[in-house]
Amino acid sequence: MSAPLKIAQIGFGGIGLSVAEMLADDEDFDYVAAVARPHRAESIRDRLGDIPLVDSPDGIIAAKPDLLIECASHEALLAYAAPVLSAGIDLIAVSVGALVDQNERLLMIAAAEKGGASLQIPGGAIGGLDVVGAAKQAGLEEVTYTTRKAPRLWKGSPAEDMVDLDSVTDPVLFFDENAAKGARIFEEKLNVTATLALAGIGFERTRVHLWADHDYPHSTHIIELKAATGTMRIELANTVAPVNEKSSWLTAASIVRAVKNRCFVLKL
C-alpha cells in the first residue's frame, strides 16, 4: 500500500469544513497543515485532530504537503498560489474568479512551471465542463451561464445595488454581461463563471445572465453551449452544505472528487 497523500488546506468555512469531513477519515490522505482564522481552530481540530495551524505560505511549505486545497477567498489564492506552486506543491483551487486578472493567471502558471507543480480547478457548483472542454477542441461558438435564484439568496451581494430585491415579484434579469465583468463584480459568488470561461472560450466571450426569481428557491445553474460538435443545455439546482446554509455542497464534493482522483488508477 502506498503512503497517504499529504494534504494542507486553506479555508474552513462551509465548503472547507465539508471537504475536511469527507476526507478526514480516508486512510489514503493525511492532513499535515491548515490555514484558517483563529475562531475556526476548534472546529478544525474536531475534524482533523491536532494538526499544525499556520498563517503563511512559508508555513505551508514547511509542512511539506503533496497538495494544497484552497477553498477560502480570492485574496488567499493570490497570496498562497505562487509561493506554493514554486515550491513544487500541487494546488487545487476554488476561488478561481481571481484568475480573471491575466497577470495573476500568468504568474501562477509560471510558478507552477518553475516548481513542476500543477494548478487544478474542480468543477465546483457546476457540471458539464468535460463537454465544454471537449467541444473546445473542435470549435466553440457560444457559451452562456445563467443562474436563477430567489431574491433573498442574492442578499449581501452586489445584486443589491442593481435591483430592489425586496420589491421583486416577477422574474428579473438584472445582469447581462461577460464572465470577465461578472467575476470581477461578484467575486466569490461567480467563481463558477471563471471556471466555465477557462474551460471554454474565455472571459470576454462567455456570457453571464443573473436572475432574481421566486420560482427558484435553490441556486440554479444553467449552462448552454453551441459548438461544431453540437449543442448542450444542462441545469443544476444545488442544495446547501449541512454545515453552512450558504455554501454549495456540490462544490465541496467536487473538491473531494478531484483529490481522490489523484489516487485512483481508473480515472473518470
N, C-alpha and C positions, 0 to 999 in steps of 0.2 A: 504494500500500500504506500502511495506517495505521501510526502509530508503535506500537512494542511497549507492552503494558500493563506498567507499573512495579509490581513486587511487593516487599513486605517479608514476612518470616516470623519467627514466634516458635516455637521448639521444633524441635530436630533430633535427637530420639530415633529409634526405629524408624520411626514414622509420618512424622515430619518429613523424615528423610533419604530415605525412599521418595518423598515428594512432590517434593523437590528434584531427585532423579534423573529423575523423569518430566517435569519442567518445564524443567530447566536448558538443554537443547539445542533448545528450541522457540523459533523466532525471533519468535513472537508475544508473548513475555514477556521481561522484563528484571528480574533481581533487583537491587535498589538498597540493601538493608539486611537484616541478620539479627540476631535476639536469641537468644543461646544461652549456655550455660555455657562457661567458658574451655576445658575439655577437649574441647569439640566443634569448636573453631576449625579445626583441621587438616582434619577430615573435611568441614566446610562448604566450605572453600576448595578442597578436592579436587574438589568437585562444582560449585561456583558461581564459582570464581575469587576474585580479591582484592576481595571486596565489603566495605563497612563493617560492622563488628560493633559494635552499640550496646547500651546496657543500661538504657534508659528510654523512656517514651512520647515525651518530647521528642526523643530521638534518632531515633525512627521518624518523627515529624512533620517533622523537619528534612530527612530523606531524600526527602520528597515522593513517596511511593508512591501509586499509584492504589488499591492493595488491600493489606491486611494479612491474612496467613494465620496463624491461631493453631492450633497443634497441640502445646501444651505442658502446661498444667495449669489447674485451676480458679483458682489464685492468679494465674497470668499473665493469664488472661482478665479477671479482676476488676481487675487493675492497669492493663491497657492499653486495654480496650474503650472506656470513657467518654471519655478524652482523645483517642483516635484518631478515634472517631466524631464527636466535637465538632469536630475539625479538618477534617471533610469527607472522611475516608478510609474507604472501604468495608472491611468486615471479614467474613471467612469464619471461623467459629469451630467448633471440635470439642469443647471442654471445656464442653459445654452443661449438664452437671449443675449448674454454678454458678447457672444460671437458675432453679433450684428456689426460690431466695430471691426473693420477689416484689419486694422493694425494689431489689435489684440489677438485676432484669429491667427494672423501670420506669426505673431510672437509665440503663441502656443505650439503651432506646427513646427516652427524652428526649434523650440525647446525639446519637443518630442523626438525630432530627428537627431538632435545633439545627444540626447540620452538613450537613444534606441528604445524609446518607450512608445506607448500607444495612448491616444485620446479617443475614448469610445463614448458615443451618445446613444443611450437607450431610447426606446420609443416613447417612454413617458406616458402621458394620458391619452395618446392617440395610437391608431393602428394603420396598417396598410403601407408602411414605409418600405417593405420589401417590394411591393408592386411599384411604388413611386421610383425607387432606385433602379429597378429592372427596366421600367418604361423609359427612364432617362437614357439608357444605353441606345435605344432605338430612336429616340426623339420625343421629348415632351413639348406639348404645345401650350397647355394651360393647367395650372394647379390653383385650386381655391380652397381656403379653410374658412368654415363658418362655425361659430359657436352660438348656441341659443341657451339661455337660462333665465330663470325668474329674476325680476328686477332686484329683489333683496340679495341675491347672490353676487350682484355687482357692487354692493355697498363696500366702501373702503377702497375702491379702485378709481382710476381716472375717469371711469364712466360717469361718476357723479358730477363731473364738470361738463359733460356732453349732453346729458339728458336728466330731466327731473324724474328720478326713479320712483318717487312716491306717487307721482301722478300718472304713471304708465297704466293704461288699461288694455289697449290693443298692442300687438307686437310692434316694436320699434327697432328699425335698423339705425344705430347711432354711430357706427364706424364702418367705413368702406375705403380701405387704403391698402398699401402693400405691406408685406411682412417686415420690411425694414422699419417703417414708421410704427407699426403695431408693437414690435419687440422693444423699441426704444421708449414708447409711451407707457406701455402696460407692464414692462419688465417681467417679473415672475409669473404674472397672470398669463403671459403669452409665450412662455418658453417653447410651447408646442409649435408655434409658428416658425420659430428659428430652426427647430428640428426638421420640420417639413421643408423649409427653404433650403437647408443644407443637403437634404436628401434629393431634392428635385431641381428646380430651375432658378434658385437663388432668391435673395431677399427682395430685390426690386420687382421681380415678375410674379411672385407668389401673392395672390390676393387674399385679403382678410376681411370677413364680414362679421360684425358683432351685433347680436340682437338681445334686447330685453324682452322676454316673452313669458307670460304667466303659464303658458301651456307646457313649459319645460321646467319641472321642479328640480331636476338634476342638471349639472353641467353636461350639455350635449354637444359633441364634436362631429362635424360633417366634413368629410374630405372628398373632393371631386377632382378628377383629372381627365384630360383629353390628350391622347398621345398616338403615335404611329401604331402602337400595339393595341389600341382600343381605348375604352373609357372605363372609369371606375367611380363609384359613389358608395361610401361607407358611412355609417352613423353609429356613434358610440355614446351611450348615456351612462356616465360613470357615477358610481357610488363613492362616498367618502370613507376615509380610513377610520377604523374603530377608535384609534387613539386621538383623533382630531377631526372635528366635523367640517373642517375647511380644506383638508388635504385629500388628494386623489389616491385612492387605494391602488388603482391600476398603475399609477406612476411608481409607487413603491414596489409593486410586484414586477414591473418591467426592469427595475434596477436589479432585483434579486435574480431574475432570469438571466440578465447579462452577466452577473457574477458567476452564477452556477454554470453557465455555458462554457466558461473558461476551463472547467474541469471535465466536461463531457467529451467522450470520444466521438459520439454521434451528435452532430450539431444541426439543429433545425431552426 
